[in-house]
């Protein structure tokens, strides 16, 4: 499938989602969900970066540094799904509208992430065998779930790895230790690793 046929519809639905969010501000005068627009922008970052991976002249040496940057920002796409927890703070009068917003933004973010992951997978399949490319994709889903946990519970951002690398490293070390025990970190990482991988395999059927 041509990239333009994928990108154009998602630009349109993203604009619609933003308009819906701004309409909430205009109708009910509340600004507490405007952060969804910023989160949606961050979900677009890994997708835009992944467009470099579909270039036929992309070499492995060029792929690696761009891939690392992509991997750092990739968790922002599926992260939008977790924003649904904020629905508990919504006003009962507009709960139905907020439910739509959270679903809309989460759906767009998830699909942008899965499509960008598909572009990465296509590159890996060319340079690795089937087994290693599949293992790599599952590993990316696992790393993404770690990043989502740090973002949701430790309030870390992708750029913190550049600005506060030691803090991020300490958070990762602490999280790695917690993964050896039962509890929220372990359950969160397991559930979202399986969720992201399952979502990707579903989207893969339609893109391959």
URSUL-V948746 format. One record per residue. RES is the residue in one small letter. OMEGA is omega in degrees with one decimal (none if undefined). BURIAL is b if it has 16 or more other ideal C-beta (glycine too) atoms within 10 Angstrom, else e. Layout:
res: (RES | RES)
omega: (OMEGA | OMEGA)
burial: (BURIAL | BURIAL)
//
This chain:
res: (x | x | x | x | x | x | x | x | x | x | x | x | x | x | x | x | x | x | x | x | x | x | x | x | x | x | x | x | x | x | x | x | x | x | x | x | x | x | x | x | x | x | x | x | x | x | x | x | x | x | x | x | x | x | x | x | x | x | x | x | x | x | x | x | x | x | x | x | x | x | x | x | x | x | x | x | x | x | x | x | x | x | x | x | x | x | x | x | x | x | x | x | x | x | x | x | x | x | x | x | x | x | x | x | x | x | x | x | x | x | x | x | x | x | x | x | x | x | x | x | x | x | x | x | x | x | x | x | x | x | x | x | x | x | x | x | x | x | x | x | x | x | x | x | x | x | x | x | x | x | x | x | x | x | x | x | x | x | x | x | x | x | x | x | x | x | x | x | x | x | x | x | x | x | x | x | x | x | x | x | x | x | x | x | x | x | x | x | x | x | x | x | x | x | x | x | x | x | x | x | x | x | x | x | x | x | x | x)
omega: (-178.7 | -176.8 | -178.7 | -178.9 | 178.0 | -174.6 | -175.0 | 179.1 | -179.0 | 172.8 | -178.7 | -177.8 | 176.8 | 177.4 | 178.4 | 179.9 | 179.0 | 178.3 | 177.2 | -179.4 | 179.5 | 177.5 | 176.1 | 178.4 | -176.7 | -175.7 | -174.6 | 174.9 | 179.1 | -175.2 | -170.7 | 178.0 | 179.5 | 178.7 | 178.2 | 179.2 | 177.3 | 179.3 | 177.1 | 176.1 | 179.2 | 178.1 | 177.9 | -175.9 | 179.6 | 178.3 | 179.8 | 178.7 | -176.1 | 178.8 | 176.9 | -175.9 | -177.9 | 176.0 | -175.3 | -178.4 | -179.9 | 178.4 | 179.8 | -179.7 | 176.7 | -177.4 | -171.9 | -179.4 | 178.4 | 178.4 | -179.9 | 178.0 | 178.2 | -177.9 | 179.0 | -177.2 | -176.5 | -179.1 | 179.8 | -178.2 | 177.6 | 179.4 | -179.2 | 179.2 | -176.4 | 179.0 | -178.2 | -179.7 | 179.6 | -178.9 | 179.8 | -179.6 | -179.1 | 175.7 | 179.6 | -177.3 | -178.9 | -178.7 | -179.9 | -179.1 | 179.0 | 176.8 | 177.6 | -179.4 | -178.7 | 178.1 | -177.5 | -179.1 | 179.2 | 179.5 | 179.3 | -179.6 | -178.9 | -177.9 | 175.2 | 179.0 | -177.3 | 177.7 | 177.6 | 176.4 | 177.1 | 179.2 | 176.7 | -179.1 | 179.8 | 178.0 | -178.1 | -179.2 | 179.1 | -173.8 | 176.7 | 174.9 | -173.8 | -175.7 | -177.2 | 177.4 | 177.4 | 177.7 | 179.5 | 179.6 | 178.2 | 177.5 | 176.8 | 178.0 | 178.7 | 179.6 | 178.7 | 178.9 | 174.7 | 178.9 | 178.2 | 178.2 | 179.7 | 179.4 | -174.9 | -173.1 | 179.8 | 177.8 | 177.5 | 177.8 | -178.5 | -176.3 | 176.8 | 179.8 | 176.3 | -175.6 | -178.8 | -175.7 | -178.5 | 178.2 | 178.9 | 179.0 | 178.6 | 177.8 | 178.8 | 178.2 | 178.5 | 179.2 | 178.7 | 177.5 | -179.9 | -178.3 | 177.5 | 179.9 | 175.3 | -178.8 | -176.4 | -178.5 | -178.1 | -179.1 | -179.4 | -176.6 | 179.6 | -176.6 | -176.6 | 172.8 | 179.1 | -179.4 | -178.2 | -179.7 | 179.2 | 178.2 | -179.8 | -178.5 | 176.9 | 179.8 | -178.5 | -179.4 | -175.9 | -177.1 | -175.7 | none)
burial: (e | e | e | e | e | b | b | e | e | b | e | e | e | b | e | e | b | b | e | b | b | e | e | b | e | e | e | e | e | e | e | e | b | e | e | b | e | e | b | b | e | b | b | b | b | b | b | e | b | b | e | b | b | e | e | e | e | e | e | e | e | e | b | e | e | e | b | e | e | b | b | b | b | b | b | b | b | b | b | b | b | b | b | e | e | e | e | e | e | b | e | e | e | b | e | e | b | b | e | e | b | b | e | b | b | b | e | b | b | b | b | b | b | b | b | b | b | b | b | b | b | e | b | b | b | e | e | e | e | e | e | e | b | b | e | e | b | e | e | b | b | b | b | b | b | b | b | b | b | b | b | b | e | e | e | b | b | b | e | b | b | e | e | e | e | e | e | b | e | e | b | b | e | e | b | e | e | b | b | e | e | e | e | e | b | e | e | b | b | e | e | b | b | e | b | b | b | e | b | b | e | e | b | e | e | e | e | e)
//
